[in-house]
Amino acid sequence: MSIKEILEKINPFYTLILLIVVAGIFFGLGRLSKLEETKTPIKIEYANRDQTSAVITATSQNEVEKKAVVKEVIPADGPVIGSKSGKKYYFPWCGTVKRILPQNQVHFASIEEAKKASFTPGGNCKGLW
């Protein structure tokens, strides 16, 4: 059976339906690619120790823009909390403080006061290291 015989057997109505479906698929793909261009760019921030971070903005795969942004400054001194059973101190908002029972918490007015009591900074508390 040749292609000519197959085309003669196919009803022209089905050919029209197939043409419309294929055109719809390609139209949808074209619209989808246009939506990709209008999305907001991705920003990746890397915080440095001096509270300045590098922001990388990518609007496309080939175009990358890098600029410095000043972030919120974490106070270098303030009240800290330690544990009676350990020798580490943490800021009150650190996650480790939640695991220290209130009756085992040792409160210090400053980092210097904690250091005088032989406490050292906790390694998983941002701003202490």
C-alpha positions as CSV (number, residue, x, y, z in Angstrom):
1,M,0.0,0.0,0.0
2,S,1.5,3.3,-1.0
3,I,1.1,6.7,0.6
4,K,-1.2,7.9,-2.2
5,E,-3.6,5.0,-1.5
6,I,-3.5,5.8,2.3
7,L,-4.3,9.5,1.6
8,E,-7.2,8.5,-0.6
9,K,-8.7,6.4,2.2
10,I,-8.3,9.1,4.8
11,N,-11.4,11.4,5.1
12,P,-10.5,15.0,4.4
13,F,-12.3,15.9,7.7
14,Y,-9.7,14.0,9.7
15,T,-6.9,15.7,7.8
16,L,-8.3,19.1,8.8
17,I,-8.6,18.0,12.4
18,L,-5.0,16.7,12.5
19,L,-3.8,20.0,10.9
20,I,-5.6,22.1,13.6
21,V,-4.2,19.9,16.5
22,V,-0.6,20.2,15.2
23,A,-1.0,24.0,14.7
24,G,-2.4,24.3,18.2
25,I,0.5,22.4,19.7
26,F,3.1,24.6,18.0
27,F,1.2,27.8,18.9
28,G,1.2,26.7,22.6
29,L,4.9,25.9,22.5
30,G,5.6,29.4,21.1
31,R,3.5,31.1,23.8
32,L,5.3,29.0,26.5
33,S,8.7,30.1,25.3
34,K,7.6,33.7,25.5
35,L,6.4,33.2,29.1
36,E,9.9,32.0,30.0
37,E,11.4,35.3,28.9
38,T,9.1,37.4,31.1
39,K,9.7,35.6,34.4
40,T,11.5,37.5,37.1
41,P,15.2,36.8,37.3
42,I,16.7,34.5,39.9
43,K,18.8,36.1,42.6
44,I,21.4,34.1,44.6
45,E,22.8,35.8,47.6
46,Y,26.1,34.9,49.3
47,A,26.6,36.6,52.7
48,N,30.1,37.5,53.8
49,R,31.4,37.9,57.3
50,D,31.3,41.7,57.0
51,Q,27.5,41.6,56.4
52,T,28.0,42.6,52.7
53,S,26.7,40.0,50.2
54,A,27.2,39.4,46.6
55,V,24.0,39.2,44.6
56,I,24.1,37.4,41.3
57,T,21.2,38.3,39.0
58,A,20.7,36.1,35.9
59,T,18.1,37.3,33.4
60,S,19.2,34.8,30.8
61,Q,21.7,32.0,30.7
62,N,24.3,34.2,28.9
63,E,23.7,37.4,30.9
64,V,25.0,37.5,34.5
65,E,25.2,40.7,36.6
66,K,27.0,40.9,39.9
67,K,26.7,43.7,42.5
68,A,27.3,44.2,46.2
69,V,24.4,44.8,48.5
70,V,24.6,45.8,52.2
71,K,22.6,43.4,54.3
72,E,21.0,44.0,57.7
73,V,23.7,44.3,60.3
74,I,23.7,41.7,63.0
75,P,24.6,43.3,66.4
76,A,28.2,42.4,67.4
77,D,27.3,42.6,71.1
78,G,24.2,42.1,73.1
79,P,22.5,39.6,75.4
80,V,23.6,36.0,75.0
81,I,22.5,32.7,76.5
82,G,24.6,29.8,77.6
83,S,23.9,26.4,79.2
84,K,24.8,25.3,82.8
85,S,26.0,22.0,81.4
86,G,28.1,23.4,78.5
87,K,30.6,26.2,77.8
88,K,29.1,27.7,74.6
89,Y,27.0,30.9,74.3
90,Y,24.4,31.8,71.7
91,F,22.3,34.8,70.7
92,P,18.7,34.4,72.0
93,W,17.3,33.8,68.4
94,C,19.6,30.9,67.6
95,G,18.0,27.5,67.2
96,T,20.2,25.9,69.8
97,V,18.7,28.0,72.6
98,K,15.4,26.3,72.0
99,R,16.9,23.0,73.1
100,I,18.3,24.4,76.4
101,L,15.7,24.0,79.1
102,P,14.8,27.4,80.7
103,Q,16.1,26.2,84.2
104,N,19.5,25.3,82.6
105,Q,19.9,28.7,80.7
106,V,22.6,31.1,81.9
107,H,21.9,34.7,80.7
108,F,24.7,37.1,80.0
109,A,24.3,40.9,79.3
110,S,27.1,40.8,76.7
111,I,29.5,38.6,74.9
112,E,32.4,40.0,77.0
113,E,30.6,38.9,80.1
114,A,30.2,35.4,78.7
115,K,33.8,35.2,77.7
116,K,34.9,36.3,81.2
117,A,32.9,33.2,82.5
118,S,35.0,31.0,80.2
119,F,32.2,30.5,77.6
120,T,33.0,30.3,73.9
121,P,30.9,31.2,70.9
122,G,28.5,28.5,69.5
123,G,29.6,27.4,66.0
124,N,26.1,27.2,64.5
125,C,24.9,30.7,65.5
126,K,25.1,33.2,62.7
127,G,27.0,36.3,63.7
128,L,29.1,34.8,66.5
129,W,31.9,33.4,64.4
